[in-house]
Amino acid sequence: NVTRFGSFKQVSDYVVDISSKLKAESVIRSGHPLLENLDLDQFLADAGIKIDSIFIDNVDDKTFEQRLLRAKAADADIGITGVDYAVAETGSCVILPEEKLSRLTSLAPPHHLALVETDKVLETLDDILAIRRLTFLEHEGDMGSYMNFITGPSRTGDIEQTIVKGVHGPKEVSLL
């Protein structure tokens, strides 16, 4: 699902609306810089929806904190992430490793809302690969530990050769 908006306020209103329609009790979000512009925490709290940011930030016992984050992600109804790029050719979202980001936000809840700025929409997969190659060269090989492509809910045809969606990860993905 792809929806375009003209302002951060419209995005925030949409997130509150879809959270209410889904009867979401718990929402998690990543610490992606794009989400800082939205003030989602306040909008969702005003609507009576619990929201948590899930990331590890300067804690002594990271193992305990990781278990806590996994539990929050597993219990959440919606995960909200910013994405670094979107690829028009495939409809994919691209998430790159950064501080304050957790892959669990996009993988564990049944609904994933991915937000991207229009200037981060690339035409083809070749474009993202060229950008990553340039990053590799500019940073002498240090470009992070992964690159996550999300192109909608998982699909499998293993069960009686019938396509089943959402077997692993979210059952619905929306790009805003």
VMD Tcl script that builds the backbone (N, CA, C; Angstrom):
set m [mol new atoms 528]
animate dup $m
set s [atomselect $m all]
$s set {name element resname resid chain x y z} {
  {N N ASN 1 A 0.850 -1.176 0.000}
  {CA C ASN 1 A 0.000 0.000 0.000}
  {C C ASN 1 A 0.893 1.236 0.000}
  {N N VAL 2 A 0.646 2.151 -0.913}
  {CA C VAL 2 A 1.420 3.387 -0.981}
  {C C VAL 2 A 0.460 4.570 -0.924}
  {N N THR 3 A 0.754 5.522 -0.026}
  {CA C THR 3 A -0.057 6.725 0.111}
  {C C THR 3 A 0.876 7.918 0.182}
  {N N ARG 4 A 0.546 8.990 -0.552}
  {CA C ARG 4 A 1.367 10.209 -0.540}
  {C C ARG 4 A 0.673 11.281 0.284}
  {N N PHE 5 A 1.482 12.065 0.992}
  {CA C PHE 5 A 0.962 13.155 1.809}
  {C C PHE 5 A 1.764 14.423 1.544}
  {N N GLY 6 A 1.146 15.565 1.786}
  {CA C GLY 6 A 1.794 16.843 1.538}
  {C C GLY 6 A 2.428 17.468 2.757}
  {N N SER 7 A 2.152 16.915 3.960}
  {CA C SER 7 A 2.713 17.510 5.172}
  {C C SER 7 A 2.906 16.456 6.250}
  {N N PHE 8 A 3.759 16.793 7.219}
  {CA C PHE 8 A 3.980 15.898 8.350}
  {C C PHE 8 A 2.694 15.728 9.163}
  {N N LYS 9 A 1.897 16.773 9.260}
  {CA C LYS 9 A 0.634 16.710 10.006}
  {C C LYS 9 A -0.306 15.686 9.372}
  {N N GLN 10 A -0.395 15.675 8.046}
  {CA C GLN 10 A -1.250 14.697 7.361}
  {C C GLN 10 A -0.771 13.265 7.618}
  {N N VAL 11 A 0.537 13.072 7.648}
  {CA C VAL 11 A 1.088 11.738 7.934}
  {C C VAL 11 A 0.716 11.326 9.350}
  {N N SER 12 A 0.913 12.219 10.313}
  {CA C SER 12 A 0.584 11.920 11.702}
  {C C SER 12 A -0.898 11.593 11.857}
  {N N ASP 13 A -1.757 12.380 11.224}
  {CA C ASP 13 A -3.200 12.120 11.281}
  {C C ASP 13 A -3.536 10.749 10.697}
  {N N TYR 14 A -2.883 10.389 9.591}
  {CA C TYR 14 A -3.116 9.093 8.957}
  {C C TYR 14 A -2.686 7.944 9.865}
  {N N VAL 15 A -1.528 8.096 10.497}
  {CA C VAL 15 A -1.023 7.052 11.389}
  {C C VAL 15 A -1.991 6.847 12.558}
  {N N VAL 16 A -2.501 7.939 13.127}
  {CA C VAL 16 A -3.477 7.830 14.212}
  {C C VAL 16 A -4.750 7.171 13.698}
  {N N ASP 17 A -5.203 7.561 12.501}
  {CA C ASP 17 A -6.430 7.006 11.929}
  {C C ASP 17 A -6.298 5.503 11.684}
  {N N ILE 18 A -5.208 5.085 11.048}
  {CA C ILE 18 A -5.034 3.652 10.754}
  {C C ILE 18 A -4.840 2.859 12.050}
  {N N SER 19 A -4.174 3.451 13.039}
  {CA C SER 19 A -3.996 2.777 14.329}
  {C C SER 19 A -5.348 2.565 15.004}
  {N N SER 20 A -6.216 3.562 14.910}
  {CA C SER 20 A -7.554 3.442 15.490}
  {C C SER 20 A -8.390 2.410 14.739}
  {N N LYS 21 A -8.330 2.435 13.407}
  {CA C LYS 21 A -9.091 1.464 12.600}
  {C C LYS 21 A -8.661 0.032 12.881}
  {N N LEU 22 A -7.365 -0.170 13.109}
  {CA C LEU 22 A -6.848 -1.504 13.400}
  {C C LEU 22 A -7.030 -1.885 14.873}
  {N N LYS 23 A -7.593 -0.936 15.636}
  {CA C LYS 23 A -7.768 -1.144 17.081}
  {C C LYS 23 A -6.435 -1.482 17.753}
  {N N ALA 24 A -5.402 -0.787 17.311}
  {CA C ALA 24 A -4.059 -1.010 17.847}
  {C C ALA 24 A -3.999 -0.525 19.294}
  {N N GLU 25 A -3.464 -1.360 20.141}
  {CA C GLU 25 A -3.258 -0.983 21.529}
  {C C GLU 25 A -1.818 -0.564 21.778}
  {N N SER 26 A -0.907 -1.097 20.972}
  {CA C SER 26 A 0.508 -0.828 21.163}
  {C C SER 26 A 1.188 -0.617 19.811}
  {N N VAL 27 A 1.943 0.457 19.720}
  {CA C VAL 27 A 2.694 0.796 18.515}
  {C C VAL 27 A 4.152 0.975 18.915}
  {N N ILE 28 A 5.051 0.461 18.083}
  {CA C ILE 28 A 6.472 0.711 18.308}
  {C C ILE 28 A 7.014 1.490 17.121}
  {N N ARG 29 A 8.036 2.276 17.380}
  {CA C ARG 29 A 8.668 3.010 16.288}
  {C C ARG 29 A 10.164 2.964 16.455}
  {N N SER 30 A 10.855 3.102 15.323}
  {CA C SER 30 A 12.311 3.159 15.371}
  {C C SER 30 A 12.735 4.582 15.710}
  {N N GLY 31 A 14.016 4.760 15.903}
  {CA C GLY 31 A 14.555 6.092 16.183}
  {C C GLY 31 A 15.045 6.784 14.926}
  {N N HIS 32 A 14.486 6.431 13.767}
  {CA C HIS 32 A 14.899 7.029 12.494}
  {C C HIS 32 A 14.674 8.541 12.538}
  {N N PRO 33 A 15.629 9.331 12.053}
  {CA C PRO 33 A 15.515 10.796 12.109}
  {C C PRO 33 A 14.232 11.346 11.471}
  {N N LEU 34 A 13.723 10.727 10.433}
  {CA C LEU 34 A 12.497 11.197 9.788}
  {C C LEU 34 A 11.319 11.215 10.761}
  {N N LEU 35 A 11.273 10.254 11.659}
  {CA C LEU 35 A 10.160 10.162 12.601}
  {C C LEU 35 A 10.194 11.256 13.654}
  {N N GLU 36 A 11.359 11.842 13.870}
  {CA C GLU 36 A 11.464 12.924 14.849}
  {C C GLU 36 A 10.670 14.153 14.411}
  {N N ASN 37 A 10.457 14.325 13.115}
  {CA C ASN 37 A 9.711 15.478 12.591}
  {C C ASN 37 A 8.207 15.349 12.764}
  {N N LEU 38 A 7.730 14.153 13.101}
  {CA C LEU 38 A 6.292 13.899 13.099}
  {C C LEU 38 A 5.605 14.093 14.440}
  {N N ASP 39 A 6.316 13.990 15.538}
  {CA C ASP 39 A 5.720 14.063 16.869}
  {C C ASP 39 A 4.628 13.005 17.040}
  {N N LEU 40 A 4.891 11.812 16.494}
  {CA C LEU 40 A 3.922 10.717 16.557}
  {C C LEU 40 A 3.591 10.308 17.981}
  {N N ASP 41 A 4.585 10.348 18.857}
  {CA C ASP 41 A 4.357 9.916 20.230}
  {C C ASP 41 A 3.180 10.687 20.837}
  {N N GLN 42 A 3.174 11.992 20.653}
  {CA C GLN 42 A 2.123 12.824 21.233}
  {C C GLN 42 A 0.776 12.580 20.552}
  {N N PHE 43 A 0.771 12.498 19.218}
  {CA C PHE 43 A -0.478 12.261 18.483}
  {C C PHE 43 A -1.119 10.939 18.894}
  {N N LEU 44 A -0.321 9.882 18.993}
  {CA C LEU 44 A -0.853 8.568 19.366}
  {C C LEU 44 A -1.282 8.543 20.832}
  {N N ALA 45 A -0.498 9.160 21.696}
  {CA C ALA 45 A -0.860 9.206 23.117}
  {C C ALA 45 A -2.190 9.939 23.298}
  {N N ASP 46 A -2.390 11.032 22.556}
  {CA C ASP 46 A -3.658 11.780 22.627}
  {C C ASP 46 A -4.834 10.926 22.186}
  {N N ALA 47 A -4.583 9.945 21.303}
  {CA C ALA 47 A -5.639 9.046 20.829}
  {C C ALA 47 A -5.783 7.818 21.736}
  {N N GLY 48 A -5.008 7.764 22.818}
  {CA C GLY 48 A -5.102 6.652 23.756}
  {C C GLY 48 A -4.357 5.403 23.324}
  {N N ILE 49 A -3.388 5.556 22.421}
  {CA C ILE 49 A -2.621 4.416 21.913}
  {C C ILE 49 A -1.220 4.482 22.504}
  {N N LYS 50 A -0.799 3.379 23.097}
  {CA C LYS 50 A 0.533 3.299 23.704}
  {C C LYS 50 A 1.584 3.206 22.609}
  {N N ILE 51 A 2.617 4.037 22.705}
  {CA C ILE 51 A 3.709 3.996 21.727}
  {C C ILE 51 A 5.040 3.902 22.461}
  {N N ASP 52 A 5.916 3.062 21.921}
  {CA C ASP 52 A 7.263 2.900 22.466}
  {C C ASP 52 A 8.265 3.072 21.341}
  {N N SER 53 A 9.392 3.683 21.669}
  {CA C SER 53 A 10.529 3.700 20.757}
  {C C SER 53 A 11.374 2.507 21.143}
  {N N ILE 54 A 11.760 1.691 20.163}
  {CA C ILE 54 A 12.588 0.549 20.545}
  {C C ILE 54 A 13.972 0.679 19.924}
  {N N PHE 55 A 14.909 0.947 20.784}
  {CA C PHE 55 A 16.313 0.940 20.425}
  {C C PHE 55 A 17.116 0.948 21.711}
  {N N ILE 56 A 18.339 0.493 21.610}
  {CA C ILE 56 A 19.225 0.469 22.769}
  {C C ILE 56 A 20.023 1.764 22.760}
  {N N ASP 57 A 19.997 2.481 23.868}
  {CA C ASP 57 A 20.648 3.780 23.920}
  {C C ASP 57 A 21.431 3.919 25.223}
  {N N ASN 58 A 22.720 3.662 25.151}
  {CA C ASN 58 A 23.617 3.846 26.291}
  {C C ASN 58 A 23.139 3.153 27.572}
  {N N VAL 59 A 22.910 1.867 27.507}
  {CA C VAL 59 A 22.526 1.118 28.701}
  {C C VAL 59 A 23.655 0.174 29.088}
  {N N ASP 60 A 23.740 -0.133 30.368}
  {CA C ASP 60 A 24.809 -1.001 30.850}
  {C C ASP 60 A 24.554 -2.461 30.499}
  {N N ASP 61 A 23.320 -2.926 30.686}
  {CA C ASP 61 A 23.007 -4.331 30.454}
  {C C ASP 61 A 22.268 -4.480 29.128}
  {N N LYS 62 A 23.019 -4.561 28.027}
  {CA C LYS 62 A 22.411 -4.631 26.699}
  {C C LYS 62 A 21.627 -5.924 26.487}
  {N N THR 63 A 22.045 -7.021 27.115}
  {CA C THR 63 A 21.326 -8.287 26.958}
  {C C THR 63 A 19.915 -8.168 27.517}
  {N N PHE 64 A 19.781 -7.597 28.715}
  {CA C PHE 64 A 18.454 -7.400 29.308}
  {C C PHE 64 A 17.625 -6.477 28.423}
  {N N GLU 65 A 18.233 -5.397 27.970}
  {CA C GLU 65 A 17.521 -4.422 27.139}
  {C C GLU 65 A 17.069 -5.051 25.819}
  {N N GLN 66 A 17.884 -5.893 25.218}
  {CA C GLN 66 A 17.513 -6.565 23.967}
  {C C GLN 66 A 16.309 -7.476 24.180}
  {N N ARG 67 A 16.283 -8.200 25.303}
  {CA C ARG 67 A 15.119 -9.059 25.599}
  {C C ARG 67 A 13.860 -8.219 25.772}
  {N N LEU 68 A 13.989 -7.096 26.433}
  {CA C LEU 68 A 12.855 -6.194 26.637}
  {C C LEU 68 A 12.342 -5.663 25.297}
  {N N LEU 69 A 13.259 -5.281 24.415}
  {CA C LEU 69 A 12.869 -4.777 23.098}
  {C C LEU 69 A 12.178 -5.854 22.274}
  {N N ARG 70 A 12.681 -7.075 22.321}
  {CA C ARG 70 A 12.039 -8.182 21.595}
  {C C ARG 70 A 10.616 -8.404 22.087}
  {N N ALA 71 A 10.427 -8.336 23.394}
  {CA C ALA 71 A 9.087 -8.525 23.963}
  {C C ALA 71 A 8.150 -7.411 23.505}
  {N N LYS 72 A 8.620 -6.172 23.508}
  {CA C LYS 72 A 7.792 -5.045 23.048}
  {C C LYS 72 A 7.430 -5.219 21.579}
  {N N ALA 73 A 8.390 -5.628 20.770}
  {CA C ALA 73 A 8.148 -5.801 19.334}
  {C C ALA 73 A 7.138 -6.916 19.090}
  {N N ALA 74 A 7.254 -8.003 19.835}
  {CA C ALA 74 A 6.343 -9.132 19.657}
  {C C ALA 74 A 4.924 -8.788 20.061}
  {N N ASP 75 A 4.765 -7.885 21.026}
  {CA C ASP 75 A 3.437 -7.504 21.513}
  {C C ASP 75 A 2.805 -6.370 20.724}
  {N N ALA 76 A 3.575 -5.659 19.926}
  {CA C ALA 76 A 3.072 -4.478 19.221}
  {C C ALA 76 A 2.127 -4.859 18.080}
  {N N ASP 77 A 1.147 -4.006 17.854}
  {CA C ASP 77 A 0.201 -4.190 16.751}
  {C C ASP 77 A 0.714 -3.555 15.460}
  {N N ILE 78 A 1.495 -2.493 15.593}
  {CA C ILE 78 A 2.013 -1.757 14.438}
  {C C ILE 78 A 3.472 -1.389 14.707}
  {N N GLY 79 A 4.322 -1.509 13.694}
  {CA C GLY 79 A 5.696 -1.037 13.750}
  {C C GLY 79 A 5.857 0.088 12.738}
  {N N ILE 80 A 6.455 1.192 13.171}
  {CA C ILE 80 A 6.634 2.353 12.292}
  {C C ILE 80 A 8.121 2.617 12.141}
  {N N THR 81 A 8.576 2.674 10.895}
  {CA C THR 81 A 9.978 2.979 10.626}
  {C C THR 81 A 10.078 4.092 9.593}
  {N N GLY 82 A 11.167 4.824 9.645}
  {CA C GLY 82 A 11.554 5.640 8.515}
  {C C GLY 82 A 12.387 4.736 7.624}
  {N N VAL 83 A 12.433 5.029 6.351}
  {CA C VAL 83 A 13.293 4.251 5.461}
  {C C VAL 83 A 14.260 5.202 4.781}
  {N N ASP 84 A 15.421 4.666 4.426}
  {CA C ASP 84 A 16.453 5.506 3.830}
  {C C ASP 84 A 16.184 5.782 2.360}
  {N N TYR 85 A 15.633 4.787 1.675}
  {CA C TYR 85 A 15.312 4.937 0.253}
  {C C TYR 85 A 14.088 4.088 -0.064}
  {N N ALA 86 A 13.410 4.452 -1.143}
  {CA C ALA 86 A 12.373 3.606 -1.730}
  {C C ALA 86 A 12.749 3.427 -3.194}
  {N N VAL 87 A 12.456 2.261 -3.742}
  {CA C VAL 87 A 12.807 1.956 -5.131}
  {C C VAL 87 A 11.507 1.828 -5.924}
  {N N ALA 88 A 11.287 2.778 -6.846}
  {CA C ALA 88 A 10.043 2.798 -7.613}
  {C C ALA 88 A 9.867 1.551 -8.478}
  {N N GLU 89 A 10.941 1.064 -9.058}
  {CA C GLU 89 A 10.901 -0.092 -9.956}
  {C C GLU 89 A 10.277 -1.325 -9.299}
  {N N THR 90 A 10.576 -1.548 -8.029}
  {CA C THR 90 A 10.113 -2.749 -7.338}
  {C C THR 90 A 9.112 -2.464 -6.219}
  {N N GLY 91 A 8.960 -1.196 -5.862}
  {CA C GLY 91 A 8.113 -0.855 -4.725}
  {C C GLY 91 A 8.760 -1.213 -3.399}
  {N N SER 92 A 10.076 -1.305 -3.375}
  {CA C SER 92 A 10.800 -1.729 -2.174}
  {C C SER 92 A 11.180 -0.547 -1.297}
  {N N CYS 93 A 11.227 -0.818 0.009}
  {CA C CYS 93 A 11.788 0.113 0.984}
  {C C CYS 93 A 13.185 -0.399 1.316}
  {N N VAL 94 A 14.107 0.517 1.540}
  {CA C VAL 94 A 15.476 0.138 1.883}
  {C C VAL 94 A 15.815 0.762 3.232}
  {N N ILE 95 A 16.170 -0.093 4.182}
  {CA C ILE 95 A 16.568 0.372 5.510}
  {C C ILE 95 A 18.034 0.029 5.699}
  {N N LEU 96 A 18.826 1.049 6.032}
  {CA C LEU 96 A 20.253 0.880 6.254}
  {C C LEU 96 A 20.536 0.905 7.755}
  {N N PRO 97 A 21.610 0.254 8.186}
  {CA C PRO 97 A 21.909 0.212 9.624}
  {C C PRO 97 A 22.328 1.586 10.142}
  {N N GLU 98 A 21.725 1.980 11.239}
  {CA C GLU 98 A 22.077 3.221 11.914}
  {C C GLU 98 A 21.841 3.030 13.402}
  {N N GLU 99 A 22.385 3.944 14.199}
  {CA C GLU 99 A 22.080 3.932 15.622}
  {C C GLU 99 A 20.595 4.205 15.796}
  {N N LYS 100 A 20.026 3.649 16.813}
  {CA C LYS 100 A 18.622 3.841 17.175}
  {C C LYS 100 A 17.643 3.204 16.201}
  {N N LEU 101 A 18.122 2.252 15.395}
  {CA C LEU 101 A 17.221 1.523 14.512}
  {C C LEU 101 A 17.207 0.066 14.926}
  {N N SER 102 A 16.045 -0.535 14.850}
  {CA C SER 102 A 15.915 -1.949 15.160}
  {C C SER 102 A 15.134 -2.612 14.041}
  {N N ARG 103 A 15.693 -3.663 13.465}
  {CA C ARG 103 A 14.984 -4.392 12.405}
  {C C ARG 103 A 13.685 -4.992 12.923}
  {N N LEU 104 A 13.612 -5.244 14.214}
  {CA C LEU 104 A 12.396 -5.817 14.793}
  {C C LEU 104 A 11.177 -4.931 14.558}
  {N N THR 105 A 11.390 -3.633 14.485}
  {CA C THR 105 A 10.280 -2.708 14.282}
  {C C THR 105 A 9.558 -3.000 12.976}
  {N N SER 106 A 10.285 -3.391 11.957}
  {CA C SER 106 A 9.664 -3.674 10.653}
  {C C SER 106 A 9.301 -5.139 10.474}
  {N N LEU 107 A 9.807 -6.017 11.357}
  {CA C LEU 107 A 9.617 -7.451 11.155}
  {C C LEU 107 A 8.616 -8.121 12.094}
  {N N ALA 108 A 8.521 -7.656 13.324}
  {CA C ALA 108 A 7.731 -8.387 14.319}
  {C C ALA 108 A 6.232 -8.058 14.333}
  {N N PRO 109 A 5.821 -6.781 14.309}
  {CA C PRO 109 A 4.383 -6.479 14.381}
  {C C PRO 109 A 3.646 -6.915 13.105}
  {N N PRO 110 A 2.345 -7.183 13.199}
  {CA C PRO 110 A 1.583 -7.617 12.022}
  {C C PRO 110 A 1.385 -6.530 10.960}
  {N N HIS 111 A 1.565 -5.270 11.336}
  {CA C HIS 111 A 1.439 -4.167 10.377}
  {C C HIS 111 A 2.691 -3.307 10.449}
  {N N HIS 112 A 3.243 -2.994 9.280}
  {CA C HIS 112 A 4.445 -2.158 9.204}
  {C C HIS 112 A 4.105 -0.909 8.402}
  {N N LEU 113 A 4.314 0.252 9.013}
  {CA C LEU 113 A 4.172 1.529 8.313}
  {C C LEU 113 A 5.571 2.069 8.081}
  {N N ALA 114 A 5.935 2.258 6.824}
  {CA C ALA 114 A 7.266 2.732 6.448}
  {C C ALA 114 A 7.126 4.126 5.855}
  {N N LEU 115 A 7.872 5.086 6.381}
  {CA C LEU 115 A 7.796 6.461 5.923}
  {C C LEU 115 A 9.055 6.835 5.159}
  {N N VAL 116 A 8.870 7.498 4.021}
  {CA C VAL 116 A 10.006 7.916 3.198}
  {C C VAL 116 A 9.745 9.324 2.674}
  {N N GLU 117 A 10.788 10.112 2.578}
  {CA C GLU 117 A 10.678 11.439 1.983}
  {C C GLU 117 A 10.768 11.310 0.468}
  {N N THR 118 A 10.055 12.164 -0.257}
  {CA C THR 118 A 9.979 12.030 -1.714}
  {C C THR 118 A 11.341 12.123 -2.393}
  {N N ASP 119 A 12.269 12.880 -1.822}
  {CA C ASP 119 A 13.586 12.991 -2.464}
  {C C ASP 119 A 14.444 11.746 -2.252}
  {N N LYS 120 A 13.947 10.780 -1.493}
  {CA C LYS 120 A 14.663 9.525 -1.269}
  {C C LYS 120 A 14.091 8.378 -2.112}
  {N N VAL 121 A 13.186 8.698 -3.028}
  {CA C VAL 121 A 12.626 7.683 -3.923}
  {C C VAL 121 A 13.533 7.587 -5.152}
  {N N LEU 122 A 14.076 6.406 -5.366}
  {CA C LEU 122 A 14.972 6.161 -6.496}
  {C C LEU 122 A 14.226 5.414 -7.592}
  {N N GLU 123 A 14.703 5.540 -8.810}
  {CA C GLU 123 A 14.013 4.921 -9.939}
  {C C GLU 123 A 14.209 3.404 -10.004}
  {N N THR 124 A 15.454 2.946 -9.854}
  {CA C THR 124 A 15.736 1.517 -10.059}
  {C C THR 124 A 16.622 0.949 -8.950}
  {N N LEU 125 A 16.689 -0.365 -8.918}
  {CA C LEU 125 A 17.604 -1.038 -7.991}
  {C C LEU 125 A 19.054 -0.663 -8.288}
  {N N ASP 126 A 19.361 -0.448 -9.556}
  {CA C ASP 126 A 20.721 -0.035 -9.919}
  {C C ASP 126 A 21.120 1.248 -9.206}
  {N N ASP 127 A 20.151 2.155 -9.001}
  {CA C ASP 127 A 20.447 3.423 -8.331}
  {C C ASP 127 A 20.891 3.201 -6.889}
  {N N ILE 128 A 20.170 2.341 -6.153}
  {CA C ILE 128 A 20.557 2.092 -4.757}
  {C C ILE 128 A 21.903 1.382 -4.694}
  {N N LEU 129 A 22.142 0.478 -5.627}
  {CA C LEU 129 A 23.432 -0.226 -5.625}
  {C C LEU 129 A 24.578 0.728 -5.949}
  {N N ALA 130 A 24.350 1.685 -6.826}
  {CA C ALA 130 A 25.383 2.682 -7.144}
  {C C ALA 130 A 25.662 3.571 -5.928}
  {N N ILE 131 A 24.630 3.966 -5.221}
  {CA C ILE 131 A 24.801 4.785 -4.010}
  {C C ILE 131 A 25.578 4.011 -2.957}
  {N N ARG 132 A 25.244 2.748 -2.762}
  {CA C ARG 132 A 25.938 1.934 -1.767}
  {C C ARG 132 A 27.397 1.687 -2.164}
  {N N ARG 133 A 27.640 1.520 -3.460}
  {CA C ARG 133 A 29.022 1.346 -3.942}
  {C C ARG 133 A 29.834 2.613 -3.644}
  {N N LEU 134 A 29.241 3.771 -3.888}
  {CA C LEU 134 A 29.911 5.040 -3.603}
  {C C LEU 134 A 30.182 5.182 -2.099}
  {N N THR 135 A 29.208 4.811 -1.283}
  {CA C THR 135 A 29.390 4.847 0.171}
  {C C THR 135 A 30.538 3.947 0.585}
  {N N PHE 136 A 30.598 2.763 0.006}
  {CA C PHE 136 A 31.676 1.821 0.295}
  {C C PHE 136 A 33.035 2.447 -0.013}
  {N N LEU 137 A 33.146 3.078 -1.159}
  {CA C LEU 137 A 34.426 3.681 -1.568}
  {C C LEU 137 A 34.777 4.888 -0.705}
  {N N GLU 138 A 33.786 5.721 -0.398}
  {CA C GLU 138 A 34.046 6.927 0.391}
  {C C GLU 138 A 34.406 6.609 1.843}
  {N N HIS 139 A 33.869 5.527 2.370}
  {CA C HIS 139 A 34.100 5.181 3.772}
  {C C HIS 139 A 35.056 3.993 3.932}
  {N N GLU 140 A 35.844 3.744 2.909}
  {CA C GLU 140 A 36.870 2.702 2.936}
  {C C GLU 140 A 36.316 1.355 3.399}
  {N N GLY 141 A 35.178 0.992 2.879}
  {CA C GLY 141 A 34.591 -0.317 3.166}
  {C C GLY 141 A 33.650 -0.353 4.345}
  {N N ASP 142 A 33.588 0.723 5.140}
  {CA C ASP 142 A 32.713 0.735 6.313}
  {C C ASP 142 A 31.362 1.336 5.929}
  {N N MET 143 A 30.420 0.459 5.617}
  {CA C MET 143 A 29.094 0.960 5.232}
  {C C MET 143 A 27.967 0.269 5.980}
  {N N GLY 144 A 28.269 -0.342 7.109}
  {CA C GLY 144 A 27.240 -0.977 7.922}
  {C C GLY 144 A 27.180 -2.466 7.711}
  {N N SER 145 A 26.380 -3.108 8.546}
  {CA C SER 145 A 26.364 -4.559 8.576}
  {C C SER 145 A 25.290 -5.202 7.709}
  {N N TYR 146 A 24.334 -4.433 7.247}
  {CA C TYR 146 A 23.278 -5.020 6.424}
  {C C TYR 146 A 22.577 -3.941 5.608}
  {N N MET 147 A 21.774 -4.369 4.658}
  {CA C MET 147 A 20.887 -3.492 3.904}
  {C C MET 147 A 19.592 -4.283 3.761}
  {N N ASN 148 A 18.516 -3.772 4.326}
  {CA C ASN 148 A 17.256 -4.492 4.386}
  {C C ASN 148 A 16.310 -3.976 3.296}
  {N N PHE 149 A 15.923 -4.856 2.373}
  {CA C PHE 149 A 14.935 -4.528 1.345}
  {C C PHE 149 A 13.592 -5.090 1.781}
  {N N ILE 150 A 12.570 -4.271 1.801}
  {CA C ILE 150 A 11.222 -4.718 2.151}
  {C C ILE 150 A 10.325 -4.419 0.963}
  {N N THR 151 A 9.721 -5.469 0.417}
  {CA C THR 151 A 8.874 -5.310 -0.770}
  {C C THR 151 A 7.488 -5.895 -0.491}
  {N N GLY 152 A 7.011 -5.695 0.722}
  {CA C GLY 152 A 5.679 -6.169 1.083}
  {C C GLY 152 A 5.747 -7.377 1.982}
  {N N PRO 153 A 4.581 -7.913 2.318}
  {CA C PRO 153 A 4.533 -9.087 3.193}
  {C C PRO 153 A 5.248 -10.278 2.560}
  {N N SER 154 A 5.758 -11.155 3.407}
  {CA C SER 154 A 6.410 -12.363 2.888}
  {C C SER 154 A 5.393 -13.198 2.125}
  {N N ARG 155 A 5.895 -13.994 1.199}
  {CA C ARG 155 A 5.025 -14.870 0.409}
  {C C ARG 155 A 5.686 -16.226 0.282}
  {N N THR 156 A 4.860 -17.246 0.268}
  {CA C THR 156 A 5.370 -18.588 0.021}
  {C C THR 156 A 4.342 -19.368 -0.787}
  {N N GLY 157 A 4.834 -20.269 -1.602}
  {CA C GLY 157 A 3.969 -21.142 -2.384}
  {C C GLY 157 A 4.227 -22.596 -2.034}
  {N N ASP 158 A 4.891 -22.825 -0.912}
  {CA C ASP 158 A 5.268 -24.177 -0.521}
  {C C ASP 158 A 4.084 -25.045 -0.113}
  {N N ILE 159 A 3.062 -24.431 0.436}
  {CA C ILE 159 A 1.937 -25.200 0.964}
  {C C ILE 159 A 0.948 -25.470 -0.166}
  {N N GLU 160 A 0.938 -26.693 -0.649}
  {CA C GLU 160 A 0.046 -27.132 -1.729}
  {C C GLU 160 A 0.095 -26.193 -2.937}
  {N N GLN 161 A 1.247 -25.557 -3.160}
  {CA C GLN 161 A 1.473 -24.644 -4.281}
  {C C GLN 161 A 0.456 -23.504 -4.326}
  {N N THR 162 A -0.011 -23.098 -3.147}
  {CA C THR 162 A -0.918 -21.966 -3.016}
  {C C THR 162 A -0.138 -20.822 -2.381}
  {N N ILE 163 A -0.246 -19.623 -2.964}
  {CA C ILE 163 A 0.465 -18.465 -2.419}
  {C C ILE 163 A -0.180 -18.058 -1.097}
  {N N VAL 164 A 0.641 -17.979 -0.061}
  {CA C VAL 164 A 0.207 -17.540 1.257}
  {C C VAL 164 A 1.055 -16.329 1.626}
  {N N LYS 165 A 0.390 -15.238 2.040}
  {CA C LYS 165 A 1.115 -14.017 2.396}
  {C C LYS 165 A 1.245 -13.884 3.904}
  {N N GLY 166 A 2.309 -13.210 4.316}
  {CA C GLY 166 A 2.495 -12.869 5.719}
  {C C GLY 166 A 2.836 -14.012 6.629}
  {N N VAL 167 A 3.464 -15.049 6.082}
  {CA C VAL 167 A 3.829 -16.202 6.909}
  {C C VAL 167 A 4.909 -15.785 7.907}
  {N N HIS 168 A 5.887 -15.030 7.443}
  {CA C HIS 168 A 6.974 -14.528 8.299}
  {C C HIS 168 A 6.921 -13.007 8.237}
  {N N GLY 169 A 6.851 -12.370 9.375}
  {CA C GLY 169 A 6.843 -10.907 9.411}
  {C C GLY 169 A 5.432 -10.352 9.242}
  {N N PRO 170 A 5.353 -9.065 8.917}
  {CA C PRO 170 A 4.056 -8.388 8.865}
  {C C PRO 170 A 3.144 -8.966 7.793}
  {N N LYS 171 A 1.857 -8.884 8.051}
  {CA C LYS 171 A 0.858 -9.311 7.080}
  {C C LYS 171 A 0.491 -8.169 6.144}
  {N N GLU 172 A 0.829 -6.941 6.552}
  {CA C GLU 172 A 0.534 -5.771 5.726}
  {C C GLU 172 A 1.657 -4.750 5.870}
  {N N VAL 173 A 2.069 -4.172 4.732}
  {CA C VAL 173 A 3.109 -3.157 4.709}
  {C C VAL 173 A 2.569 -1.941 3.955}
  {N N SER 174 A 2.700 -0.758 4.552}
  {CA C SER 174 A 2.247 0.478 3.914}
  {C C SER 174 A 3.412 1.450 3.836}
  {N N LEU 175 A 3.585 2.054 2.672}
  {CA C LEU 175 A 4.627 3.062 2.458}
  {C C LEU 175 A 3.948 4.417 2.424}
  {N N LEU 176 A 4.384 5.308 3.282}
  {CA C LEU 176 A 3.785 6.649 3.388}
  {C C LEU 176 A 4.805 7.696 3.001}
}
mol reanalyze $m
mol bondsrecalc $m
mol representation Tube
mol addrep $m
